[in-house]
Amino acid sequence: MSAAAGHFILPNFQLQCGKVLSEAQLVYQTYGELSPKRDNVILYPTSYGGHHSDLDWLIHPEGILDPQQWFIIIPNQFGNGLSSSPSNHPSCQLRESGFWFTHGDNIRAQKQLLTEVFKVEKLAMVYGWSMGAQQAYHWGALYPEQVERIVAICGTARTTEHNQVFLESLRYALTADPCWQGDHFEGIPERGYRAFARIYASWAASQAYYREGLHYKQGFASLEDYLLRGWEPNYRRHDPHDLLSMLETWRCCDISNNPLYQGDYDRALQSITAKTLVMPATTDLYFTPEDCEAEAKQIPHAKYYPIPSIWGHRAGNPHQNPTDEAFIKKAVRDWLA
């Protein structure tokens, strides 16, 4: 499998919040070969806290996405520590009032990347899990004529208020640490990271997942061992300012919050012309199947096809779960066919 990394610079890039980045940076990775007609492109945006190297496990000839047939691009979303983020860009500091990234910013940057670097005008598919699914919906609404298919796994086009409560609990837990100075951290928020990971662990997997002891089957000796080794490292590797930045992008997700739709959420959903496969997990606690099904009913060419799993939200990224991986693989390959 051929793979290549890239850094795309966007000069004087204006964000939706009004801030202008003199040099925004979009870090991306490609897999496979672009066809002569440039018609085999799959865009695979990143999820919360995910880098391209965390998500590319499913890209291989026998995997969910086959790089022998498709040219797959993973663009890292703003705020994730690789593309422009508070941790690596002097103009992205949270202490500046009113600063945040939106998915609209991500999609406009990704479109420039596709047009200017790869000369690609149409996407065969946008595939995304969680915040990646949110970006997939934005692509379908903002550039409907350029997207043939969408696979939206465990994500919604607008963040529900119940989901926002989850995100607020994460933000308050992290900023309750003594290192928080009101608009930035000074030092490592040890208590904040610990609380953050435990809240995440309680929502990302279902009650049945814990009831059946699936965490013990992964080699963890106790619940505390699972939390310490299975969850805390996922977030400790990130600068806490980046964690807050991505939370805000997630919280503000709404495909109608832009000049094109001006808050008309129903019209934005109904404007998606791509064949859209809506795949929640049946036990997801924050992108619930009910919320996903309600959106699917408004998208003209959508199919609602939930993943029957007790893994909760993590069913959508099943690198430890071959049953759910096989279910998603068959669905995606049928959709591409």
N, C-alpha and C positions, 0 to 999 in steps of 0.2 A: 504494500500500500504506500503510494507516494503521499508525502505530507510536507507542507511548507508553512512557516510562520511569517507574519507580516505586521508592520506598524504603519498605519495610515494616518497622516497628519491632515487635519482640517483647519486651515487658517481662518481666524476671525469667525469662529463658529458661535452663532447666537443661540443660547438656550431659551426654552420656553419661558423661564422665569425672568428673562430680560438680561441676564448676565452674558457677556461676550468673552469667550475663551480665545486668547490670541493664537494658541496652538492646541486645539483639542487633539487627543490621540486615541485612535481606535486600534486595539491589538486584536489580531485574528489568526486563525489557523485554517488551512485548507487540506482536504483529503481527496485523493483521486485526481482525475484529469478532466479539464474542461473540454467539452466536445467542440468540433469545428463550428457547429451551428450555435454554440453557447446556449443550448436548450436543456441541459441536464443538471441544473444547479438546484441544490437543496440548501436553504439557509437554516441554521440551527442555533438560535440565540441562547444565551446562558441563563441559568436560574439564580436564585438568591445565594450569594456567596460562592457560586460555582465559577471556576476557571475552565477554559477549554480542555485542559488536561484532566479535569475531574469528570467530564461528560463524554469524552470520546471513546469510552470503553465499548459503546454499542456500534461503533463504526468499524466494521470489518466484513469480509465477504459473506460470512455466515451470520452476521449480526442484523440488528434492526435496520441500519442504513448501510448499503453496500457500496463501497468506494470504487469497485470495479465497474459499476454502472453509472454512478452519480458523482458529480463534483460537489463536495459538501464543504460549506464555509461555516465556521463557528466564530461569530464576532462576540467579543467580551463586552458586556454591557458597561456603560459608564458607572463608576462607583465601586467596581469589583476588585480594585487594586491593581489591575493590569492596564485597562483603558483608563482614561483620565478619571481621577478619583481624588478625594481629599488627601489621601496618603502620598500621592505622587505628583500632584499638580498644585502650584502655589495659588492659583486662582479658584480652587475648588474648596476653600476652607469653610467649614460649617459655621464658624463664628461670624461670617458675613451674613447679615440679616437678609432673609428672602431668597437664599440660594438653595436650589435643589435640581436634580435631573428628573426628567420625565421619560416615559417610553416613547413619546413623540420625538424627543431628542435622539434617543437610540436609533429609531427607525430612519430618521432623516440622515444620520451619519452613516448607517448601513447602506442606504440607497446611494449616497455619494460614493461609498466604497465600491459597490457593484458597478456603478456607471463609469467611474473614472479609472478604476484599476482593472476590472475584468470585462468592461464593455458589455455587461449583461443587462438586458432590458426586461426580461421576464423570468420568474422563478417557477420551476416545476413544483416546488413545495416549500412551505415554511413549516418546520417541525420544532415544537417547543414543549418543554415541561415546566410547570409552575410559572415563574416570572417569564420564562421563555415562551410559554403559551400565551401570556398576556401580550408579549411582543408580536406573536404570530397574528393575533386578532387585530392589533394595530396595523400591521402590514395589510391585512385584508380590507380594512376600512379606509385607510389613507391612500392606498395604491391598488384598488381593486382590479384594475386592468393588467397589473403586472404579476399577479399571483394566481396560479392555476389550482393549487391545492393547499390546504392547511391541515395539519394534525395538531390539535390542541389537547395536550395531556395534563390533567390535573391543574387547570387554570381557568380563569374567567376573564372576560373583556373589561369588567369593572370590579374593583374590590368592594365587596359587600361591607356593611357596617359591622357585622359579626366578625368578619376577617380583620377589620380595622381594630377591634378590641384586642385580638391576639397580638397584632403589631404594636399597639400601644403598651401592652404588658411587657413586651420585649424592650421597647425603648425606655420605659420607666425603670425596668430592672437594671439595664446597663448604666443608665445615668444616675442611679441611686448610689453608685460606687463613690467613695470619697475622692477619687481622682477627678471626678467631673467638676469642672469649674464654671458651669452655667452655659458655656458655649464651646468648650473643648475639654479634652482629657489631658491631665499632666501626670504621666506615669502609666503603669499597666493596671487596668481595672480588674483586679483579681476576683473580687466579690461579684462584680458585674458580669464577667465572663461565666462564672459558676452559675449564677441565677439565670442568665440568658440561655445557657445550654439546657438547663433543666426544664424551663418553660417550653423550649422547642421540642424536647423529647416527649413531653406530655401531649403535644398536639400532632406531631408528624406521623406517629403510629397510632393505630386504633386501640380501643379497649380490649378487643379480642386478641390483638397481637400480644399484649402483655398477659392476658388471661391464659393463652396457650403457651406462654414461655418461649416465644421465638427468639428473644434476645439471649436466652441461655443456650439455645441451639447454635448460636454463633460463636460460642466459646467464652462467654463472659461468666465469671464465677458468682456474681451477685448483681443486684440491681445497682448498687453504688459503683461497682466495677464497670457496668455497662454505661453509666452516666459519665464516669471519669474518662474511660478510654474510648467509648463509642461516640460521645457527643462533644465533650469540651474541646478536644483538639480541632474539631471542625471550625470552631469560631475563634479560638485563641490564635490561629495562624493569620487572622485578619486584623488589620488596624481597626480599632473600635469606631473611628470616625467613618470608615468605609461601611461598617455594619449599619450605622445610623443613616448614611446616605442611601443605601439600598432599601432600607426600611421605608424611607420617605417616598422613593420611587414606586414601591409596591403599594403603599397606602394611597397614593394619589392616582393610581391606575384608573383610567376611564377613557375608553376609545372615543367618547364624544367631547372630551375636554380639549378642544382645539378650534381654530377658526373655521375649519371646514364644516363641522357639525354643531358647534356652538351650544353644546350641552344636550343635544337631542340624541339620547342614548339609543332609543328604539330605531331611529333612522340610520344611525351608524351601524348597528347590527344588520339591518335590512339591506345595507349597501354592500355587504360582503358578497361578492359573486363567486369566490373560489369554492370548489368542492371542499367542504369542511367536515373533518372527522372529530367529533367532540368526545373525548375519552377521559372522564373523571374516574377516580377509584370509588367503589361503592361505599368505602368506609373513610373517605377523606373528611377531616374535621373542619377544614377552613375553606377549601374549594369544594363545597358539598355537591353531590350528584344532583340534588334538586336545583341548585343555582345554575349548574352547568346545563341541565336539561332545559331550563327556562330560556337560557340564551340560545340554545340550539334551535328551539322552536321559532325564533325570530330570524335566523340566518337562512336565506332561501335554499341553498343546496347543502344543508347540513345533515349529518347522520349522527345520532346519539348512540354511543356504543361504550357503556361503562366497563371498567376492568373489575371483575368479580374477585376481590382480594381483601384480606384482613390486614394488609400492610399499611393501610391508610394512605397518606399523601406519598409515602415512599414507594408505593406500587408503581408510580409513574417513572421512577428511575431505578429499575430493579436489578442493579448489578450484583446483588446477593440473593436474588430470587428468580430462579430459572423458569418457574411456572408463569409468573407475570411477564417476564421477558418474552417467552414464547407467544403469549397472547398478544402482546403489543406488536411483535415482529410480524405475525401473520396479518394482523389488521393493517399495518402500515404497508406491507408489500402488496396486499390486495388493493389498497387505496392507490398506490402508485401504478398498479397494473391497469 
